[in-house]
Amino acid sequence: MIRIGLIRETKIPADNRVALIPSQCKWLQKNFAELRILIQPSIDRCYNNKEYEMAGVEVTEDLSGCDFLFGIKEVQSDKLIPGKKYLFFSHTRKMQPYNRKLFREILEKKITLIDYECMEHDDGQRILGFGFFAGIVGAHNGMMAYGNRTKKYELSRVYKQPNFRQLIHGYFGIRLPNIKVVITGSGRVAHGLLEVMNLLGIIEVEPDEYLARNFSYPVFTQLKGANLYRHKENRTYQREDFHKDPSSYECLFKPYADNSDILLNGIYWDPRMPRLFEWAHLLSPDFRIQTIADITDDKDGSVPCNLGDGTMEEPVYGVNKKTRARTAPYLEESIDIMAVGNLPNELPRDASRYFGEQLIKYVLEDLFKEGSPVIHRATMVRDGLITEEYEYLKAYAKQ
């Protein structure tokens, strides 16, 4: 018998997503006779305790008898059960200082940590994540912020909608001005951004055409690696070389900043990479962007004027272009920033369903066999010992 435990989210502010929704649990227990799923009770979860009970899931505080414990966000250190196998987003892969205590506790309690973020196909493509719904919510909030600033249209808040389908209904009848929107990135986040552009009826144009002319209707363009970066010496772009040494590349974004009203940023950020623009560019009379939705949300990252997170209730803040101070949004001397660390939390049921589908399709069977290269690559710690691929984290744990 294999027992999966779905843990209660303990990170503050509370996250209401879950790794497996009730209907998925019901299907799994019906199709795998040797599988049982238990779940800790929670008042914050997007599916309530009764919904799980009706799906045949045991709701119990005690998960000590489970073989695998599934969460979403980081687990509070004092809630970790010694010797167990955990799957969640630990946010320790990049040696994040704020999670060093958690990582030490995982080692001390001889826990096995299998991190969702580290689950990748052979070519490095991420298997699990909430990026698509981060893109959906981020694009909506960015467009909403621009509407609030200009008073030319109005979009409702995402988290007040019961689901994604209802959110889409709110787009019917929205007439947008002749805006220009630039999208960066090509991954799951970008796919979510493109979905909202299409649903809002914003027309896609090629980057060169986007820069060359104005339009009598709203348009967007998408910038991928070769559109954004160029080697400083040979003036070309090679994806593998760029990721190996991004410091040898320069950014080509400036013309788009001077020809766009809204930036929806979905690119991966590495501190060695050139930023999309620098603070000084904000003061240029040519800098046109008024609203930035930084979906990848890296403070002082590819968007230097990202000063940190907003909240789900108040996702947009202003940044004074001259003083660089955080202000209220929509002020004349400021640029508006939408940056929230848990954007998919605004559509928790849809996001959880999508995540669970990927988990069932690509992970569970291999997890139970414990023989998959994907699982081995994602195992950062085994029985309290850092695995070979993550040996660089030993120094992180000792700091």
Residue pairs with C-beta under 8 A, 6 or more apart in sequence:
1 34
1 35
1 36
2 32
2 34
2 35
2 36
2 67
2 68
2 368
3 35
3 36
3 37
3 38
3 65
3 66
3 67
3 68
4 20
4 35
4 36
4 37
4 38
4 66
4 67
4 68
4 69
4 70
5 37
5 38
5 39
5 40
5 63
5 66
5 68
5 69
5 70
6 18
6 19
6 20
6 37
6 38
6 39
6 40
6 57
6 69
6 70
6 71
7 40
7 63
7 69
7 70
7 71
7 75
7 79
7 88
8 40
8 41
8 42
8 44
8 45
9 15
9 16
9 17
9 42
9 44
9 45
9 71
9 72
9 73
10 75
10 76
10 79
11 73
11 74
11 75
11 76
13 311
13 312
13 342
14 44
15 44
15 72
15 73
15 342
15 345
16 44
16 45
16 46
16 345
16 348
17 46
17 72
17 130
17 344
17 345
17 348
17 351
17 352
17 355
18 45
18 46
18 47
18 72
18 352
18 356
19 70
19 71
19 72
19 87
19 352
19 355
19 356
19 359
20 28
20 37
20 70
20 352
20 356
20 359
20 360
21 47
21 349
21 352
21 353
21 356
22 47
22 51
22 52
22 54
22 55
22 57
23 55
24 353
24 356
24 357
24 360
25 37
25 39
25 52
25 55
25 56
25 57
26 55
26 56
26 57
28 35
28 37
28 360
28 364
29 35
29 36
29 37
29 56
29 57
36 58
37 57
37 58
38 57
38 58
38 59
38 60
38 63
38 66
39 49
39 52
39 57
39 58
39 59
39 60
40 59
40 60
40 61
40 63
41 49
41 59
41 60
41 61
42 49
46 348
46 349
46 352
47 349
47 352
49 59
52 59
53 59
63 69
63 81
64 81
66 84
67 85
68 85
68 86
68 87
68 367
69 81
69 84
69 85
69 86
69 87
70 87
70 88
71 86
71 87
71 88
72 88
72 89
73 88
73 89
73 342
74 88
74 89
74 90
74 91
74 99
74 102
75 86
75 88
75 102
77 101
77 102
77 105
80 86
80 105
80 106
80 109
80 111
81 109
81 111
82 109
82 110
82 111
83 109
83 110
83 111
83 383
84 111
84 112
85 111
85 112
85 114
86 106
86 111
86 112
86 113
86 114
87 114
87 115
87 116
87 367
88 115
88 116
89 115
89 116
89 117
90 99
90 102
90 103
90 106
90 113
90 115
90 117
90 380
91 99
91 117
92 99
92 100
92 102
92 103
92 115
92 380
92 393
92 396
93 115
93 117
93 118
93 380
93 390
95 392
95 393
95 396
100 396
100 397
100 399
103 393
103 396
103 397
104 397
106 113
106 381
106 384
107 381
107 384
107 385
107 386
107 397
108 384
109 384
110 383
110 384
111 381
111 383
111 384
112 379
112 381
112 382
112 383
113 379
113 380
113 381
114 367
114 375
114 378
114 379
114 380
115 378
115 380
116 128
116 129
116 378
117 126
117 128
117 129
118 377
118 378
118 380
119 126
119 127
119 128
119 362
119 363
119 374
119 375
119 377
119 378
120 126
120 127
120 374
120 377
120 378
121 127
121 374
122 373
126 187
126 188
127 358
127 362
127 363
127 374
128 355
128 358
128 359
128 362
128 363
129 188
129 355
130 344
130 351
130 354
130 355
131 187
131 188
131 189
131 191
131 192
132 188
132 189
132 191
132 192
132 195
132 354
133 164
133 192
133 343
133 344
133 347
133 350
133 351
133 354
134 188
134 189
134 192
134 295
134 343
134 344
135 188
135 189
135 190
135 191
135 192
135 193
135 194
135 195
135 196
135 266
135 295
136 164
136 192
136 193
136 195
136 196
136 347
137 158
137 192
137 343
137 344
137 346
137 347
138 189
138 192
138 193
138 264
138 266
138 293
138 295
138 338
138 340
138 343
139 192
139 193
139 195
139 196
139 197
139 264
139 293
139 295
140 155
140 158
140 167
140 196
141 158
141 293
141 315
141 316
141 338
141 340
141 343
142 262
142 263
142 264
142 291
142 292
142 293
142 338
143 155
143 181
143 196
143 200
143 262
144 154
144 155
144 156
144 157
145 291
145 293
145 315
145 316
145 329
145 330
145 336
145 338
146 179
146 261
146 262
146 290
146 291
146 336
147 153
147 154
147 155
148 154
148 316
148 329
148 330
149 290
149 291
149 329
149 330
149 336
150 177
150 290
152 176
152 177
153 174
153 175
153 176
153 177
155 170
155 174
156 170
157 346
158 167
158 346
158 347
159 312
159 345
159 346
159 347
161 167
161 170
161 347
162 349
163 347
163 349
163 350
164 347
164 350
167 347
168 199
171 199
171 200
174 200
176 200
176 201
176 202
176 218
177 218
178 214
178 215
178 216
178 217
178 218
179 202
179 218
179 219
179 261
179 262
180 210
180 214
180 215
180 218
180 219
180 220
180 221
180 259
180 260
180 261
180 262
181 197
181 202
181 218
181 219
181 220
181 221
181 260
181 261
181 262
181 263
181 264
182 210
182 220
182 221
182 223
182 256
182 257
182 259
182 260
182 262
182 263
182 264
183 190
183 193
183 194
183 197
183 220
183 221
183 222
183 223
183 264
183 266
184 190
184 222
184 223
184 228
184 253
184 263
184 264
184 265
184 266
184 267
184 276
184 302
185 193
185 222
185 223
185 224
185 265
185 266
185 267
185 268
185 296
186 222
186 224
186 225
187 266
187 268
189 266
189 295
189 296
190 222
190 266
192 266
192 295
193 264
193 266
193 295
194 204
194 222
197 204
197 220
200 218
201 218
202 218
202 219
202 220
203 215
203 217
203 218
203 219
203 220
204 219
204 220
204 221
204 222
205 215
205 219
205 220
205 221
206 221
207 221
207 222
207 223
207 227
207 256
209 221
210 219
210 221
210 256
210 259
211 255
211 256
211 259
221 256
223 253
223 256
225 237
225 239
225 242
226 237
227 252
228 251
228 252
228 253
228 267
228 276
229 237
229 242
229 246
229 249
229 250
229 251
229 252
229 273
229 274
230 236
230 237
230 249
230 250
230 252
231 237
231 238
231 241
231 248
231 249
231 250
232 248
232 249
232 250
233 248
237 249
241 248
242 249
243 270
245 272
246 270
246 272
246 273
246 274
247 272
247 273
247 274
249 273
249 274
250 274
251 274
251 275
251 276
251 277
253 276
253 277
254 277
254 281
256 263
257 263
257 276
257 277
257 281
257 287
257 288
257 289
258 284
258 286
258 287
258 288
259 288
260 288
260 289
261 288
261 289
261 290
261 291
262 289
262 290
262 291
262 292
262 293
263 276
263 289
263 291
263 292
263 293
263 303
264 293
264 295
265 276
265 292
265 293
265 294
265 295
265 296
265 302
265 303
266 295
266 296
267 296
267 302
268 296
269 296
269 298
269 301
269 302
271 301
273 302
275 301
275 302
275 303
275 304
276 302
276 303
277 287
277 303
277 304
278 304
279 304
279 305
279 324
281 287
282 305
282 321
282 335
283 321
283 322
289 335
290 335
290 336
291 335
291 336
291 338
292 303
292 305
292 306
292 335
292 336
292 337
292 338
293 338
293 339
294 301
294 302
294 303
294 306
294 337
294 338
294 339
295 343
296 302
297 306
297 309
297 339
297 340
297 341
297 343
298 306
299 306
299 307
299 308
299 309
299 339
300 306
300 307
303 337
305 319
305 324
305 335
305 337
306 337
306 339
307 317
307 319
307 326
307 337
308 326
308 339
309 339
309 340
309 341
310 316
310 317
310 337
310 338
310 339
310 340
311 340
312 340
312 342
312 345
312 346
315 338
315 339
315 340
316 329
316 336
316 337
316 338
317 326
317 327
317 328
317 329
317 336
317 337
318 326
318 327
318 328
318 329
318 330
318 331
318 334
318 335
318 336
318 337
319 325
319 326
319 327
319 334
319 335
319 337
320 326
320 327
320 331
320 333
320 334
321 333
321 334
321 335
322 333
327 333
327 334
328 334
329 336
330 336
344 351
345 351
362 374
363 374
363 375
366 372
366 374
366 375
367 375
376 387
377 389
379 387
380 386
380 387
380 390
380 393
381 387
381 390
386 393
386 394
386 397
